[in-house]
Amino acid sequence: MNSVNIAAAGIQSAIARFDESARRTAQAPLDNLAEEHVERLIARREVEANVTVVKAADEMMGTLLDTRA
């Protein structure tokens, strides 16, 4: 499994966690509001980190292709 596939799986997992947290907040807005907010912040950072991995892999592949051309 390459880094892009791993990062894509991480993005999907973080989005699912974010959505689940948002659903819980919508169902009971005042139950664990702070915890759910933190959960969504963590999920957001996980998406950002995995997007950075995808960008880095893309840049490395571009550099490799430029070198081979």
matplotlib code that plots the C-alpha trace (Angstrom):
import matplotlib.pyplot as plt

x = [0.0, 1.5, 1.4, -1.4, -3.7, -2.9, -3.5, -6.8, -7.9, -6.9, -8.9, -12.0, -11.7, -11.4, -14.3, -16.4, -15.4, -16.3, -19.7, -20.5, -19.5, -21.7, -24.6, -24.3, -24.2, -27.3, -29.2, -28.3, -26.7, -25.9, -24.6, -20.8, -20.6, -16.9, -15.9, -17.6, -16.0, -12.6, -13.4, -14.2, -11.0, -8.9, -10.7, -10.0, -6.3, -6.1, -7.6, -5.1, -2.2, -3.3, -3.8, -0.2, 1.0, -0.9, 0.6, 4.1, 3.7, 2.5, 5.5, 7.9, 6.3, 6.5, 10.2, 10.9, 9.1, 11.0, 14.3, 13.5, 12.4]
y = [0.0, 3.3, 6.6, 8.1, 5.2, 5.4, 9.1, 8.7, 6.1, 8.5, 11.3, 9.1, 8.0, 11.5, 12.7, 9.9, 10.8, 14.4, 13.6, 11.2, 13.9, 16.5, 14.0, 13.5, 17.2, 17.7, 15.1, 16.4, 19.9, 20.4, 17.0, 16.9, 20.0, 20.7, 17.1, 17.0, 20.3, 18.9, 15.7, 17.8, 19.9, 16.7, 15.2, 18.5, 18.4, 14.7, 15.6, 18.5, 16.2, 13.5, 16.1, 17.3, 13.7, 13.5, 16.8, 15.7, 12.4, 14.3, 16.6, 13.7, 11.9, 15.1, 15.5, 11.9, 12.2, 15.5, 13.8, 10.8, 13.0]
z = [0.0, -1.0, 0.9, -1.2, -0.4, 3.3, 3.3, 1.4, 4.0, 6.7, 5.1, 4.8, 8.4, 9.7, 7.7, 9.0, 12.6, 11.9, 10.5, 13.4, 15.9, 14.0, 14.0, 17.8, 18.4, 16.2, 18.1, 21.6, 21.2, 24.9, 25.7, 25.7, 23.4, 24.3, 23.7, 20.3, 19.3, 20.2, 18.3, 15.2, 15.6, 15.8, 12.7, 10.8, 11.7, 10.6, 7.2, 6.9, 7.8, 5.3, 2.6, 3.2, 2.7, -0.6, -1.8, -0.8, -2.6, -5.7, -5.6, -5.2, -8.1, -10.2, -9.3, -10.2, -13.6, -14.3, -13.5, -15.7, -18.7]

ax = plt.figure().add_subplot(projection="3d")
ax.plot(x, y, z, "-o")
ax.set_aspect("equal")
plt.show()
